[in-house]
Amino acid sequence: MRKIIIYACTSALILAALAVSALAATIYVKPDGSGDYPTIQAGINAAVTGDIVLLAAGTYTGAGNRDIDFMGKAITVTSESGRDVTIIDCEGLGRGFLFQNGETSASVLSGVTIRNGWVSEDVGGGGICCRSSSPAILNNIISGSTAAAGGCFPNCGLGGGIYCSESSPTILSNTISGNLASICGGGIFCDRYSSPAISNNTITGNTALIAWGGGIFCQEFSSLAISNNTISGNTAEGGGGIHCGAYSSPAISNNTISGNTAVHGGGIHCDGYSSPAISNNTISGNSAEWYGGGIYCYSYCNPSITNTIISFSSAGSGIYCEGGNPTLTSCDIYGNAGGDALCGTDGGGNISADPLFCDAGAGNFTLNCTSPCANNPGYGRIGAFGVGCGPTAVENTTWGRVKSMFR
């Protein structure tokens, strides 16, 4: 009898799951309001678990097409024809999307452009705001959005593109560009206890106007995973590319961090008591008005920096330590205008030699096959990329093996 009961219960669960799947629907929304529902918000309001709110190509404006709230629903909002032609234009009158009801990775936003977002009377997130939620934000363009200080200074003006508070969204394969935060986090701002996965994004041309983190800002007790991104041309007072706030511990790996500008820490700014793990990055061509064109380490920060290239800072030294104590292992620190300044603890295998990029001027940071970074003996590759140019490698062989190829 017990087996029969278990079987019956299991069957009931399967039937319930199939029933939910059968009820899933596609809700079609058009910019002119002639779809199944007149606005994106109306489509979300009508959706249930598993539904897809599908957006036709065009430009969405007006009430119901900005300040869009997912309402905690496990649904997908996506485009029919791709992000380049599916545009949510907030017209400077509000933000794009709001996640504030415990959304998980089953709440998916993908394939749209969010532009001209604006928020000034709330904490931040001109493009997207995540509060106590962890949605999936995939393959979108978030541009030209602003988090202004407004009437809640200093607690707003954070996260021009994306704001995260006690949230751990998946931020994957997006272009986050030309956004502005009055205070911190021009591209992405991560508040305390946020641990998003930020991967394969292009984060470029963002600005933190008066403080830190032009590209990415992470606050105390956050532990981001920042990997395989292109972080370039961002500007801030501290940390043009990335700012690691006190007590933060991000894992920063396999990124290209180039052409960023700051007063301190053109590429990365490590604040006091932070402990980031910085590995296999290419940090090149950044600039600091005062200290640390590549990386700036402030009081009592203890980053580990491994297999990373820190090169060609146009102003400021490669690494500058002001009370911080980084441990550097198998890094190449070379050609920085203010000096290379290997400070901190030498973990071994560090070099100072031209990394021989294939074409850094064109943004190609792969290595010539003769690069000393292609294989640092005993430590492996240095930088975010392997060999991408140079003479064709020749493999030694025997005459017998050559003859066998023609039998």
Sine and cosine of phi, psi and omega as CSV:
sin_phi,cos_phi,sin_psi,cos_psi,sin_omega,cos_omega
0.00,0.00,-0.62,0.79,-0.05,-1.00
-0.89,0.46,-0.66,0.75,0.02,-1.00
-0.89,0.46,-0.64,0.77,0.01,-1.00
-0.90,0.43,-0.65,0.76,0.01,-1.00
-0.89,0.45,-0.71,0.70,0.02,-1.00
-0.87,0.49,-0.69,0.72,-0.01,-1.00
-0.89,0.46,-0.67,0.74,-0.01,-1.00
-0.90,0.43,-0.66,0.75,0.01,-1.00
-0.91,0.41,-0.68,0.73,0.01,-1.00
-0.88,0.47,-0.69,0.72,0.02,-1.00
-0.87,0.49,-0.64,0.77,0.01,-1.00
-0.89,0.46,-0.65,0.76,0.02,-1.00
-0.91,0.42,-0.67,0.74,0.02,-1.00
-0.89,0.46,-0.71,0.71,0.01,-1.00
-0.89,0.46,-0.61,0.79,0.03,-1.00
-0.91,0.42,-0.66,0.75,0.02,-1.00
-0.90,0.43,-0.67,0.74,0.03,-1.00
-0.90,0.44,-0.59,0.81,0.02,-1.00
-0.90,0.43,-0.68,0.74,0.04,-1.00
-0.88,0.47,-0.69,0.73,0.00,-1.00
-0.89,0.46,-0.66,0.75,-0.02,-1.00
-0.91,0.41,-0.48,0.88,-0.03,-1.00
-0.99,0.16,-0.28,0.96,-0.02,-1.00
-0.86,0.50,0.66,-0.75,-0.09,-1.00
-0.70,-0.71,0.30,-0.95,0.15,-0.99
-0.96,-0.27,0.85,-0.53,0.01,-1.00
-0.97,-0.23,0.86,-0.51,-0.14,-0.99
-0.99,-0.16,0.81,-0.59,-0.01,-1.00
-0.84,-0.54,0.68,-0.73,0.02,-1.00
-0.87,-0.49,0.47,-0.88,-0.04,-1.00
-0.89,0.46,-0.45,0.89,-0.01,-1.00
-1.00,0.05,0.06,1.00,0.06,-1.00
0.99,0.11,0.11,0.99,-0.09,-1.00
-1.00,-0.05,0.13,0.99,0.01,-1.00
-0.98,0.20,-0.35,-0.94,0.01,-1.00
-0.88,0.47,-0.55,0.83,0.07,-1.00
-0.69,-0.72,0.43,-0.90,-0.18,-0.98
-0.97,0.26,-0.39,0.92,-0.04,-1.00
-0.65,-0.76,0.22,-0.97,0.05,-1.00
-0.89,0.46,-0.68,0.73,0.00,-1.00
-0.89,0.46,-0.65,0.76,0.03,-1.00
-0.90,0.45,-0.61,0.79,0.06,-1.00
-0.91,0.42,-0.67,0.74,0.05,-1.00
-0.91,0.42,-0.66,0.75,0.00,-1.00
-0.84,0.54,-0.57,0.83,-0.05,-1.00
-1.00,0.07,-0.27,0.96,-0.12,-0.99
-0.97,0.25,0.46,-0.89,0.12,-0.99
-0.82,-0.57,0.12,-0.99,-0.08,-1.00
-0.75,0.66,0.77,-0.64,0.05,-1.00
1.00,-0.01,-0.17,0.99,-0.02,-1.00
-0.95,0.31,0.38,-0.92,0.11,-0.99
-0.90,-0.43,0.82,-0.57,0.15,-0.99
-0.99,-0.12,0.96,-0.29,-0.13,-0.99
-0.98,-0.18,0.82,-0.57,-0.08,-1.00
-0.98,-0.21,0.81,-0.58,0.08,-1.00
-0.94,0.34,0.36,-0.93,0.02,-1.00
-0.89,0.46,0.51,-0.86,0.03,-1.00
0.70,-0.72,-0.09,-1.00,-0.04,-1.00
-0.94,-0.35,0.83,-0.56,-0.03,-1.00
-0.98,-0.18,0.80,-0.60,0.00,-1.00
-0.68,-0.73,0.19,-0.98,0.13,-0.99
1.00,0.05,0.10,-0.99,0.01,-1.00
-0.85,0.52,0.66,-0.75,-0.05,-1.00
1.00,-0.01,-0.26,0.96,0.06,-1.00
-0.88,-0.48,0.32,0.95,0.19,-0.98
-0.51,-0.86,0.23,-0.97,-0.13,-0.99
0.75,0.66,0.73,0.68,-0.12,-0.99
-0.99,0.11,0.84,-0.54,-0.09,-1.00
-0.97,-0.25,0.83,-0.56,0.03,-1.00
-0.94,0.33,-0.28,0.96,0.09,-1.00
0.86,0.50,0.48,0.88,0.05,-1.00
0.97,0.26,0.18,0.98,-0.13,-0.99
-1.00,0.05,0.64,-0.77,0.06,-1.00
-1.00,0.06,0.97,0.25,-0.05,-1.00
-0.74,-0.67,0.16,-0.99,0.06,-1.00
-0.89,-0.45,0.78,-0.63,0.17,-0.99
-0.94,-0.35,0.87,-0.50,-0.09,-1.00
-0.52,-0.85,0.11,-0.99,-0.05,-1.00
-0.98,-0.20,0.43,-0.90,0.06,-1.00
-0.99,0.15,-0.59,0.81,-0.16,-0.99
-0.84,-0.54,0.16,0.99,0.08,-1.00
0.96,-0.27,0.31,-0.95,-0.15,-0.99
-0.94,0.34,-0.45,0.89,-0.06,-1.00
-0.93,0.36,-0.40,0.92,-0.07,-1.00
-0.88,-0.48,0.14,0.99,0.00,-1.00
-0.85,-0.53,0.99,-0.16,-0.25,-0.97
-0.87,-0.49,0.81,-0.58,0.12,-0.99
-0.98,-0.22,0.97,-0.24,-0.07,-1.00
-0.99,-0.17,0.95,-0.31,-0.05,-1.00
-0.98,0.21,-0.17,0.98,0.09,-1.00
0.84,0.55,0.42,0.91,0.00,-1.00
0.94,0.33,0.31,0.95,-0.08,-1.00
-0.92,-0.39,0.01,1.00,0.00,-1.00
0.13,-0.99,0.02,-1.00,0.04,-1.00
-1.00,0.03,0.08,-1.00,0.02,-1.00
-0.98,0.21,-0.94,0.35,-0.11,-0.99
-0.77,-0.64,0.49,-0.87,0.00,-1.00
-0.77,-0.64,0.83,-0.56,0.11,-0.99
-0.91,-0.42,0.92,-0.38,-0.10,-1.00
-0.56,-0.83,0.27,0.96,-0.06,-1.00
-0.79,-0.61,0.66,0.75,0.09,-1.00
0.95,0.31,0.45,0.90,0.03,-1.00
-0.85,0.53,0.56,-0.83,0.04,-1.00
-0.91,-0.41,-0.15,-0.99,0.01,-1.00
-0.91,0.42,-0.18,0.98,0.09,-1.00
-0.97,0.22,-0.16,0.99,0.11,-0.99
-0.99,-0.12,0.93,-0.36,-0.20,-0.98
-0.87,-0.49,0.77,-0.64,0.16,-0.99
-0.88,-0.47,0.87,-0.50,-0.09,-1.00
-0.54,-0.84,0.51,-0.86,0.23,-0.97
0.94,0.33,0.54,0.84,0.04,-1.00
-0.77,-0.63,0.30,-0.95,0.18,-0.98
-0.97,-0.25,0.77,-0.63,0.11,-0.99
-0.92,-0.39,0.86,-0.52,-0.04,-1.00
-0.67,-0.74,0.39,-0.92,0.07,-1.00
0.86,0.51,0.54,0.84,0.12,-0.99
-0.95,0.31,0.44,-0.90,-0.01,-1.00
-0.48,-0.88,0.76,-0.65,0.11,-0.99
-0.62,-0.79,0.73,-0.69,-0.01,-1.00
-0.68,-0.73,-0.28,0.96,-0.01,-1.00
-0.94,-0.33,0.31,0.95,0.02,-1.00
-0.65,-0.76,0.16,-0.99,-0.14,-0.99
-0.85,0.52,-0.68,0.74,-0.04,-1.00
0.28,-0.96,-0.19,-0.98,-0.05,-1.00
1.00,0.05,0.93,0.36,0.02,-1.00
-0.88,0.47,-0.58,0.82,0.05,-1.00
-1.00,-0.02,-0.83,0.56,-0.06,-1.00
-0.64,-0.77,0.68,-0.74,0.06,-1.00
-0.85,-0.52,0.80,-0.61,0.06,-1.00
-0.88,-0.47,0.87,-0.49,0.08,-1.00
-0.85,-0.52,0.88,-0.48,0.01,-1.00
0.75,0.67,0.74,0.68,-0.03,-1.00
-0.48,-0.88,0.38,-0.93,-0.07,-1.00
-0.64,-0.77,0.91,0.42,-0.01,-1.00
-0.97,0.26,0.07,-1.00,0.13,-0.99
-0.97,-0.23,0.86,-0.50,-0.03,-1.00
-0.91,-0.42,0.98,-0.22,-0.26,-0.97
-0.82,-0.58,0.79,-0.62,0.22,-0.97
0.83,0.55,0.71,0.71,0.05,-1.00
-0.94,-0.35,0.24,-0.97,0.21,-0.98
-0.94,-0.35,0.81,-0.59,0.03,-1.00
-0.83,-0.56,0.94,-0.33,-0.17,-0.98
-0.60,-0.80,0.43,-0.90,0.12,-0.99
0.86,0.51,0.48,0.88,-0.04,-1.00
-0.96,-0.30,0.42,-0.91,-0.16,-0.99
-0.72,-0.70,0.70,-0.71,0.23,-0.97
-0.93,-0.36,0.97,-0.26,-0.07,-1.00
-1.00,-0.09,0.39,-0.92,-0.04,-1.00
-0.91,0.42,-0.67,0.75,0.09,-1.00
0.82,0.57,-0.52,-0.86,-0.09,-1.00
-1.00,0.04,-0.01,1.00,-0.04,-1.00
-0.93,-0.37,0.38,0.93,0.04,-1.00
-0.81,0.58,0.69,-0.73,0.12,0.99
-0.99,-0.15,0.26,0.96,-0.11,-0.99
-1.00,0.00,0.03,1.00,0.12,-0.99
-0.84,-0.55,-0.18,-0.98,-0.13,-0.99
0.97,0.24,0.53,0.85,-0.10,-1.00
-0.84,-0.53,0.80,-0.59,0.09,-1.00
0.97,0.23,0.98,0.21,0.02,-1.00
-0.88,0.48,-0.69,0.72,0.02,-1.00
-1.00,0.05,-0.87,0.50,-0.05,-1.00
-0.70,-0.71,0.69,-0.72,0.07,-1.00
-0.87,-0.49,0.74,-0.68,0.03,-1.00
-0.81,-0.59,0.80,-0.60,0.10,-1.00
-0.79,-0.61,0.88,-0.48,-0.05,-1.00
0.75,0.66,0.69,0.72,-0.09,-1.00
-0.70,-0.72,0.48,-0.88,0.00,-1.00
-0.71,-0.71,0.90,0.44,0.00,-1.00
-0.94,0.33,0.33,-0.94,0.20,-0.98
-1.00,-0.05,0.90,-0.45,-0.04,-1.00
-0.91,-0.42,0.99,-0.16,-0.23,-0.97
-0.77,-0.64,0.78,-0.63,0.17,-0.98
0.87,0.49,0.59,0.81,0.07,-1.00
-0.99,-0.17,0.36,-0.93,0.23,-0.97
-0.95,-0.30,0.89,-0.46,-0.07,-1.00
-0.88,-0.48,0.97,-0.22,-0.21,-0.98
-0.61,-0.79,0.55,-0.83,0.13,-0.99
0.90,0.43,0.46,0.89,0.03,-1.00
-0.99,-0.11,0.36,-0.93,-0.07,-1.00
-0.71,-0.70,0.74,-0.67,0.17,-0.99
-0.89,-0.45,0.77,-0.64,0.01,-1.00
-0.88,0.48,-0.52,0.85,-0.06,-1.00
-0.93,-0.37,-0.98,0.22,-0.14,-0.99
-0.72,-0.69,0.48,-0.88,0.15,-0.99
0.96,0.29,0.93,0.38,0.00,-1.00
-0.86,0.52,-0.71,0.70,0.03,-1.00
-1.00,0.03,-0.85,0.53,-0.04,-1.00
-0.68,-0.73,0.73,-0.68,0.10,-1.00
-0.89,-0.46,0.80,-0.60,0.03,-1.00
-0.87,-0.49,0.93,-0.38,-0.03,-1.00
-0.98,0.20,-0.05,-1.00,-0.04,-1.00
-0.84,0.54,0.57,-0.82,0.08,-1.00
0.89,0.45,0.46,0.89,0.11,-0.99
-0.95,-0.33,0.70,-0.72,-0.03,-1.00
-0.68,-0.73,0.88,0.47,-0.01,-1.00
-0.95,0.32,0.37,-0.93,0.19,-0.98
-0.99,-0.16,0.91,-0.42,-0.07,-1.00
-0.91,-0.42,0.97,-0.22,-0.16,-0.99
-0.68,-0.73,0.59,-0.81,0.15,-0.99
0.86,0.52,0.52,0.86,0.03,-1.00
-0.99,-0.17,0.38,-0.92,0.21,-0.98
-0.96,-0.29,0.91,-0.42,-0.09,-1.00
-0.87,-0.49,0.98,-0.21,-0.21,-0.98
-0.60,-0.80,0.61,-0.80,0.12,-0.99
0.93,0.37,0.42,0.91,0.03,-1.00
-1.00,-0.09,0.37,-0.93,-0.09,-1.00
-0.70,-0.72,0.75,-0.66,0.26,-0.96
-0.98,-0.22,0.94,-0.35,-0.30,-0.95
-0.92,0.39,-0.73,0.68,-0.11,-0.99
-0.84,-0.54,0.06,1.00,-0.03,-1.00
-0.62,-0.79,-0.86,-0.52,-0.30,-0.95
-0.87,-0.50,0.41,-0.91,0.16,-0.99
0.97,0.23,0.95,0.31,0.05,-1.00
-0.89,0.46,-0.72,0.69,0.03,-1.00
-1.00,0.04,-0.86,0.52,-0.04,-1.00
-0.68,-0.73,0.70,-0.72,0.10,-0.99
-0.85,-0.53,0.76,-0.65,0.13,-0.99
-0.82,-0.57,0.69,-0.73,-0.14,-0.99
-0.99,-0.12,0.02,-1.00,-0.01,-1.00
-0.79,0.61,0.62,-0.78,0.12,-0.99
0.89,0.47,0.42,0.91,0.13,-0.99
-0.97,-0.25,0.51,-0.86,-0.03,-1.00
-0.67,-0.74,0.96,0.28,-0.04,-1.00
-0.94,0.33,0.42,-0.91,0.23,-0.97
-0.93,-0.37,0.95,-0.30,-0.07,-1.00
-0.92,-0.38,0.96,-0.29,-0.14,-0.99
-0.61,-0.79,0.59,-0.81,0.15,-0.99
0.85,0.53,0.55,0.83,0.04,-1.00
-0.98,-0.20,0.39,-0.92,0.23,-0.97
-0.97,-0.24,0.91,-0.41,-0.08,-1.00
-0.87,-0.49,0.97,-0.24,-0.17,-0.98
-0.57,-0.82,0.51,-0.86,0.14,-0.99
0.91,0.42,0.40,0.92,0.03,-1.00
-1.00,-0.08,0.37,-0.93,-0.12,-0.99
-0.69,-0.73,0.65,-0.76,0.06,-1.00
-0.31,-0.95,0.16,-0.99,0.14,-0.99
-0.94,0.35,-0.70,0.71,0.05,-1.00
-0.75,-0.66,0.78,-0.63,0.01,-1.00
0.96,0.27,0.95,0.31,0.03,-1.00
-0.84,0.54,-0.69,0.73,0.04,-1.00
-1.00,0.08,-0.86,0.51,-0.06,-1.00
-0.65,-0.76,0.69,-0.72,0.15,-0.99
-0.91,-0.42,0.81,-0.59,0.05,-1.00
-0.97,-0.24,0.96,-0.28,-0.06,-1.00
-0.94,0.34,0.24,-0.97,-0.01,-1.00
-0.81,0.59,0.70,-0.71,0.03,-1.00
0.93,0.37,0.19,0.98,0.10,-0.99
-1.00,0.07,0.39,-0.92,-0.02,-1.00
-0.60,-0.80,0.88,0.48,0.01,-1.00
-0.95,0.31,0.46,-0.89,0.18,-0.98
-0.98,-0.20,0.91,-0.41,-0.11,-0.99
-0.92,-0.40,0.96,-0.28,-0.15,-0.99
-0.65,-0.76,0.60,-0.80,0.14,-0.99
0.85,0.53,0.56,0.83,0.03,-1.00
-0.98,-0.21,0.43,-0.90,0.22,-0.97
-0.97,-0.23,0.88,-0.47,-0.06,-1.00
-0.86,-0.51,0.98,-0.22,-0.17,-0.99
-0.60,-0.80,0.51,-0.86,0.12,-0.99
0.91,0.42,0.36,0.93,0.05,-1.00
-1.00,-0.01,0.41,-0.91,-0.12,-0.99
-0.72,-0.69,0.65,-0.76,0.06,-1.00
-0.38,-0.92,0.17,-0.98,0.17,-0.99
-0.96,0.28,-0.71,0.71,0.07,-1.00
-0.81,-0.59,0.77,-0.64,0.10,-1.00
0.95,0.31,0.95,0.30,-0.01,-1.00
-0.86,0.51,-0.70,0.72,0.02,-1.00
-1.00,0.08,-0.86,0.50,-0.03,-1.00
-0.68,-0.73,0.69,-0.72,0.08,-1.00
-0.90,-0.44,0.87,-0.49,0.01,-1.00
-0.96,-0.27,0.91,-0.41,-0.04,-1.00
-0.99,0.17,0.15,-0.99,-0.02,-1.00
-0.84,0.55,0.68,-0.73,0.06,-1.00
0.93,0.37,0.22,0.98,0.12,-0.99
-1.00,0.09,0.40,-0.92,-0.02,-1.00
-0.61,-0.79,0.88,0.48,0.02,-1.00
-0.94,0.35,0.47,-0.88,0.15,-0.99
-0.96,-0.26,0.94,-0.35,-0.12,-0.99
-0.94,-0.35,0.95,-0.32,-0.12,-0.99
-0.68,-0.74,0.62,-0.78,0.10,-0.99
0.79,0.61,0.70,0.71,0.08,-1.00
-0.96,-0.30,0.38,-0.93,0.20,-0.98
-0.92,-0.39,0.93,-0.36,-0.04,-1.00
-0.91,-0.41,0.98,-0.21,-0.19,-0.98
-0.59,-0.80,0.61,-0.79,0.12,-0.99
0.94,0.33,0.41,0.91,0.06,-1.00
-1.00,0.00,0.15,-0.99,-0.10,-0.99
-0.61,-0.79,0.68,-0.73,0.12,-0.99
-0.80,-0.61,0.76,-0.65,0.00,-1.00
-0.89,0.45,-0.61,0.79,-0.02,-1.00
-0.93,-0.37,-0.95,0.32,-0.18,-0.98
-0.74,-0.67,0.61,-0.80,0.18,-0.98
0.96,0.28,0.94,0.35,0.05,-1.00
-0.86,0.51,-0.64,0.77,0.05,-1.00
-1.00,0.02,-0.89,0.46,-0.04,-1.00
-0.66,-0.75,0.69,-0.73,0.06,-1.00
-0.89,-0.46,0.80,-0.60,-0.03,-1.00
-0.90,-0.43,0.92,-0.40,-0.05,-1.00
-1.00,-0.06,-0.01,-1.00,-0.18,-0.98
-0.74,0.68,0.82,-0.58,0.13,-0.99
0.88,0.47,0.33,0.94,0.15,-0.99
-1.00,0.06,0.54,-0.84,-0.09,-1.00
-0.72,-0.70,0.89,0.45,0.01,-1.00
-0.96,0.29,0.51,-0.86,0.22,-0.98
-0.98,-0.19,0.78,-0.63,-0.06,-1.00
-0.83,-0.56,0.93,-0.37,-0.09,-1.00
-0.77,-0.63,0.55,-0.83,0.11,-0.99
0.72,0.70,0.69,0.72,-0.09,-1.00
-0.84,-0.54,0.67,-0.74,0.09,-1.00
-1.00,-0.04,0.77,-0.63,0.09,-1.00
-0.80,-0.60,0.98,-0.20,-0.23,-0.97
-0.61,-0.79,0.40,-0.92,0.23,-0.97
0.80,0.60,0.58,0.81,0.14,-0.99
-0.86,0.50,0.77,-0.64,-0.05,-1.00
-0.98,0.21,-0.33,0.94,0.11,-0.99
-0.43,-0.90,0.65,-0.76,-0.04,-1.00
1.00,0.00,0.48,-0.88,-0.03,-1.00
-0.94,0.33,0.24,-0.97,0.04,-1.00
-0.87,0.50,-0.79,0.62,0.07,-1.00
-0.74,-0.67,0.67,-0.74,0.08,-1.00
-0.77,-0.64,0.77,-0.63,-0.01,-1.00
-0.92,-0.39,0.84,-0.54,0.09,-1.00
-0.87,-0.50,0.96,0.27,-0.04,-1.00
1.00,-0.02,-0.24,0.97,0.05,-1.00
-0.99,0.15,0.33,-0.95,-0.04,-1.00
-0.70,-0.72,0.98,0.21,0.05,-1.00
-0.95,0.31,0.45,-0.89,0.16,-0.99
-0.95,-0.32,0.86,-0.50,-0.07,-1.00
-0.94,-0.34,0.79,-0.62,0.00,-1.00
-0.72,-0.69,0.80,-0.61,0.06,-1.00
0.79,0.62,0.80,0.60,0.07,-1.00
-0.93,-0.37,0.47,-0.88,0.13,-0.99
-0.93,-0.36,0.91,-0.42,-0.02,-1.00
-0.89,-0.46,0.94,-0.34,-0.21,-0.98
-0.49,-0.87,0.62,-0.78,0.24,-0.97
0.94,0.35,0.44,0.90,0.00,-1.00
-1.00,0.05,0.72,-0.69,-0.17,-0.99
-0.85,0.52,-0.59,0.81,-0.02,-1.00
-1.00,-0.04,0.21,0.98,-0.06,-1.00
0.99,-0.17,0.40,-0.92,-0.07,-1.00
-0.99,0.12,-0.59,0.81,0.17,-0.99
0.75,0.66,0.92,0.40,0.11,-0.99
-0.96,0.29,0.98,-0.21,-0.01,-1.00
-0.89,-0.45,0.19,-0.98,-0.04,-1.00
1.00,-0.04,-0.46,-0.89,-0.04,-1.00
-0.99,-0.17,0.79,-0.62,0.01,-1.00
-0.99,0.12,0.94,-0.34,0.00,-1.00
-1.00,0.07,-0.03,1.00,0.02,-1.00
0.98,-0.21,0.50,-0.87,0.10,-0.99
0.98,0.21,0.17,0.98,0.00,-1.00
-0.99,0.17,0.58,-0.82,-0.01,-1.00
-0.73,-0.69,0.22,-0.98,0.14,-0.99
-0.70,-0.71,1.00,-0.07,-0.08,-1.00
-0.47,-0.88,0.48,-0.88,0.02,-1.00
-0.84,0.54,0.85,-0.52,-0.03,-1.00
-0.95,0.32,-0.22,0.97,0.05,-1.00
0.83,0.56,0.89,0.46,0.10,-0.99
-0.91,0.41,0.48,-0.87,0.00,-1.00
-0.92,0.40,-0.71,0.70,0.04,-1.00
-0.27,-0.96,0.97,0.24,-0.06,-1.00
-0.88,0.48,-0.55,0.83,0.00,-1.00
-0.87,0.49,-0.48,0.88,0.03,-1.00
-0.99,-0.15,0.19,0.98,0.02,-1.00
0.98,0.19,0.28,0.96,0.02,-1.00
-0.98,-0.18,0.98,-0.21,-0.06,-1.00
-0.98,-0.20,0.29,0.96,0.18,-0.98
-0.91,0.41,0.26,-0.97,-0.16,-0.99
-0.97,-0.25,0.61,-0.79,0.21,-0.98
-0.89,0.45,0.54,-0.84,-0.06,-1.00
-0.90,0.45,-0.28,0.96,0.05,-1.00
-1.00,-0.06,0.08,1.00,-0.04,-1.00
-0.90,0.44,0.67,-0.74,0.09,-1.00
-0.92,0.40,-0.24,0.97,0.00,-1.00
-1.00,0.03,-0.19,0.98,-0.05,-1.00
-0.91,0.41,-0.53,0.85,0.06,-1.00
-0.35,-0.94,1.00,-0.06,0.04,-1.00
-0.98,0.21,0.94,-0.34,-0.15,-0.99
-0.77,0.64,0.81,-0.59,0.03,-1.00
1.00,0.06,-0.17,0.99,-0.08,-1.00
-0.78,-0.63,-0.32,0.95,0.02,-1.00
1.00,-0.02,-0.31,-0.95,-0.08,-1.00
-0.95,0.31,0.58,-0.82,0.12,-0.99
-0.94,-0.35,0.71,-0.70,0.04,-1.00
0.97,-0.24,0.03,-1.00,-0.08,-1.00
-0.99,0.13,-0.30,0.95,-0.14,-0.99
-0.75,-0.66,0.40,-0.92,0.10,-1.00
-1.00,-0.04,-0.39,-0.92,-0.05,-1.00
-0.95,0.31,0.72,-0.69,0.01,-1.00
-0.74,-0.67,-0.04,1.00,-0.01,-1.00
-0.33,-0.95,0.15,-0.99,0.02,-1.00
0.88,-0.47,0.05,-1.00,-0.02,-1.00
-0.85,0.52,0.49,-0.87,0.07,-1.00
-0.92,0.40,0.77,-0.64,-0.01,-1.00
-0.92,0.40,0.61,-0.79,0.02,-1.00
-0.92,-0.38,0.79,-0.61,-0.02,-1.00
-0.99,-0.15,0.78,-0.62,0.07,-1.00
-0.90,0.43,0.63,-0.78,0.02,-1.00
-0.52,-0.85,-0.09,-1.00,-0.01,-1.00
-0.90,-0.44,0.35,-0.94,0.03,-1.00
-0.89,0.46,-0.61,0.79,0.02,-1.00
-0.87,0.49,-0.65,0.76,0.01,-1.00
-0.92,0.38,-0.60,0.80,0.04,-1.00
-0.89,0.46,-0.71,0.70,-0.01,-1.00
-0.88,0.47,-0.58,0.81,-0.06,-1.00
-0.92,0.40,-0.36,0.93,0.00,-1.00
-0.96,0.29,-0.25,0.97,-0.07,-1.00
-0.93,-0.37,0.20,0.98,0.02,-1.00
-0.98,0.17,0.00,0.00,0.00,0.00
